[in-house]
Amino acid sequence: MSVVTVQLGQCGNQIGPELFSTVYEDSTGAGRKTYQESSRERFFWETSDGVLVARSVLVDMEPKVISQAVAKASKSGKWRYGEKAHFCQKQGSGNNWANGYCVHGPRHKESVEDLVRREVERCDRLAGIFAMMSVAGGTGSGVGTFVTQCLRDMYPQAFILNHLTWPYGTGEVIVQNYNSVLTLSRLYQLSDALVVHENDTVHKICSRLMNIKHISIGDINKVIAHQLGSVLQPAYTGDSPSNYSRNPIGELLSSLVCHPEYKLLSLCNIPQMSHTSLAYSAYTWPGLLKHLRQMLIANARMEEGAFKDPALYVPWLPPDGTFSLWNSPVPFNGYEKSASLVSNSQSLLKPLDNMVRKAWNMFVSRAYMHQYTKFGISEDDFLDSFTTLEQIISSYSHL
Amino acid sequence: RTQSLIRFGQCGNQVGCRFWDLALREHAHVNKKGIYDEALSSFFQNAVLVDMEEGVLSEVLQGPLRQLFSTTQLISDVSGSGNNWAVGHHSYGSVYREQIVDQVRRAAEQCDCLQCFFIIHSMGGGTGSGLGTRVLKLLEDEFPEVCRLVTAVYPSAEDDVITSPYNSVLAMRELTEHADCVLPIENQSLVDIVSKIQHMAHTGKPGSVIKKDSTIISGQGGVAKTEKPFDAMNNIVANLLLNITSSARFEGSLNMDLNEIAMNLVPFPRLHYLVSSLTPLYTLADVNIPTRRLDQMFTDAFSKDHQLMRADPKHNLYLACALMLRGNVQLSDLRRNIERLRPTLSFVQWNTEGWKTGLCSVPPVGHTHSLLALANNTCVKPSFMELRERFVRLYRKKAHLHHYLGVDGMDVSGFSEALSSLTGLIDQYSQLDSTNTAPSQDPPRLNIAC
C-alpha cells in the first residue's frame, strides 16, 4: 500500500526530502526484512537498476527550492526524486494566497494533475495522498489549496491527508494570518484530516529537549520529519495485529476523525533528544506513556494504562472508539524505544483562535485587501472563511 | 526570474554603475570559475540606461564595464533637462517614449520571466525625476503585472539645485500613483554615514580597528580601479540593491523575493514608501563575531544612524517591517532578536506582529553576515513635510515657475495636484499616528449561530 506525497511551496519541498530521508534511514537500519519491504513499498518505487525513487510530486512557483531538494536527494546516493516528477515556474506567488489560488493554480492545473496521476497509477494500491505545505506563504497555501481541490475531484474515494506547517506566532510573513484563514477554511471541507505542526512548538522541542543552541530551519524540519515518520512507517494496528497494516491512512482517519467537524490533528513524539544523549538513555514503556499522557493534558493524575481513562474523551463517542494503539517491534530512527501520540483534541484551539483573532483585526482595518482583490479574492470570500473558522473554533471550544 | 534595471539621469546611472561593479564582485567571490554566472547574467542583459546628456553614459561606454552593455541599451540625448522636471517629463518624455518602451520591451523579452522593474533616479534633477516618472507611467501601462520598485534619491535641504523642491514634489505624485514600492534615500543621510565611517576609520580605538578598505562604502576589489567622489555614497545605495536582490541571486533557507516584499510591506496602495537601513556599515578587524555582536547588528538596524533617510522608525509607528538576513546566521538568532526588539517598537494595532523575514546563506563580500531592514513607518512624514515646506516657499512666490509652464504639456494644475497629492499622503500618515495614541482593544469577533 503506497502513499503518494505532494510537496507544495518552499516549506513542503524542504520538509518532504527530510521525511523521505528519515523513512529511508529508518527502514535501512531496521534489520527486519518485512518492515523494510513494507516501508519501501509505501514511500518508494524501484527502477530496473534498483534505484529507489520517491513516490512524490514536487510543486513550486519558483525553481530554487525544488532544485535543492532534487540535488540533495541525488547526492545522497540512496534514493532520489523522479526525473520528471516536479513542476515549477519562475515568478513565485509573492506570499499572496489569491495569486496562488486564483492565478497559478488554475493556470497549471493540468500539468500538476498529470504528475499526480502518473504517481498514483504507479501504485499497486493507493493508501492515500499526503499533501505537505505551509499555510503562511502564497504557493503552499494558495496553490496547495487549489491542488487539494483538484485531487479531491480526481479521486473522490481516496484518503487525502494534508500536513500543515503553521508559522511562528511572532511573524514570518506579515499576511500569514490571512493566508492561513483562507487555506484552513477551504481545506477543512476538502481534506480528510489536517495534521498540524506549529513552528513555535517544534522550536521549543529543539531548544529545550534537544538542546540545540543555534536552531536552523533544517533542525525544525528534521524534527517534523521524525514525528511524521514515526506515525507513517509500518506498524501493527488494531485492524491488522500481526502484519504491517495495509491501510495505514484509512485506519488513522477512522480512529481519529470520527466526526467531520473535528479534523485537526496534532502530533507528539517522545523521546526527542540530542544525538549525544541518545547513547546514555534507557526508557521503559510505562515511563514513556506516562510522559505522553502528561503532554496531552497537563496536571493530570498519572496511572498505568492512562490512555484508557474515559475522563479524557468526549462523552458522545463509544469507549472503544476513542483510543487505538499501534505498535511496531522495530525501533524507530535510532531510538531504542519511542512513542508517538496523534490526537484530535483542543491542543490546537488556542493557536487557531489567535490566528483568527489577528487576521480579523487586520481585516477590520481592511489592510492588504487591495493585494487580494486584484487577483480575484473579495471581501466576501474573506467573510465566508472567517465564518467557517469561527464555527470550527466553536465546535472545539464546546468539547 | 529576472529584474529589469532602468536607470535615469546622472544619479541613476552612477549608482547603477556601482551596483554592477559590486554585484560582479559579489558573484565573483562566490563563483570562482568565472565572473559571469547565470544568475548575474540575467541582470546585465536586462538593463536600460537613460540620460539626456552624454557625460555619464559615455563614461559607462568607455569604462571598465563597457563590455557588459551594448549601445542599444543606452538612450541619450545631448543637452540634458536643465534640472527641469517638465522638460524631462513632457518634452523628452514624448520624444523618447517609443524608443524607451521598445528597448524595455526588448529587454523584457529576453527574460524567461520578468518579475520586477528596478528604477533608479534622483528626485531633484530634471531627467531622472521627470523622464524617469514618465517612463514609470509607461511601464504601468505596458506591463501592468510587473512590479515597479523605485529607488529615489531625495535632495538635501542645502541642495545646489534651487528648483529641486519642485522637481521632487512633481515626481512624488507620480511615484505615489504609479509605483508599487519606493525606497526613498536622502543624500544627507548618505553623507552622514560616510563621514561617520571615515571618522571612525581614522580615529580607531585599539581593539576595535575599522578596516578601511572592506567597508560598505568601498568598491575595492571591484572592476573599476579608481574611486571617484560620490562613489562612497553611491556604494551604499548599490549595497541596498544587492541586499534586496540577494534572495533572487543566491540560495537560502527562507527566500524573500521582491514580489513578497511588495506584498507584505504595502498594506494600502499609496502608503508604499519604505525606509531602509543596512548593517553593518563597516567591518571590524577582528573576525570572531560572538553572539553579542550579532545582536548588536539587529539593534543598529533600528537606530536612526543607520537609516538611509533622515528618519527615526524606532520612535514612530510601524505598519510593517521586513528583515533580510544574509550569511551564516541561523533562524534562532533571527527569532531571538525579533522577540527582544519587538517590545521596544510601536506597531499599528492591526499588525502587532507584522514581520516579514528572509534568510540568504551568502553574505556580502568582506562580511560574515549582514542585515537589511525595510520599514513601512510613519517616520517618513517629517521628511515629506519638510519637502512640502520647501516647495510651498518657492511656489508661493511663483519663483522659477515660468521655466516649467513654458514647457508644452505642463500647466499650473500639475503643480496644484502634485501639492495636494503630497498633502493627502501626509494626512494619511497623520491619521495612522493618531490611532497609536488611542488605547487599543480588539474589535469584536464575528458572531455565528451555534
Interface residues (C-beta under 8 A of the other chain):
Chain A: Q10 Q14 E62 P63 K64 V65 Q68 Q89 K90 Q91 G92 S93 G94 N95 N96 G138 Y168 G169 T170 G171 E172 V173 I174 V175 H203 S207 I212 K213 H214 I215 S216 I217 G218 D219 I220 V356 R357 K358 W360 N361 M362 V364 S365 A367 Y368 H370 Q371 L383 F386 T387 E390 Q391 S394 H398
Chain B: R1 D112 C113 Q115 E251 S253 L254 N255 D257 N259 E260 A262 M263 N264 L265 V266 P267 F268 P269 L319 A320 Q330 L331 S332 D333 R335 I338 E339 R342 Q349 W350 N351 T352 E353 G354 W355 K356 T357 L359 D442 P443 R445 L446 N447 I448 C450
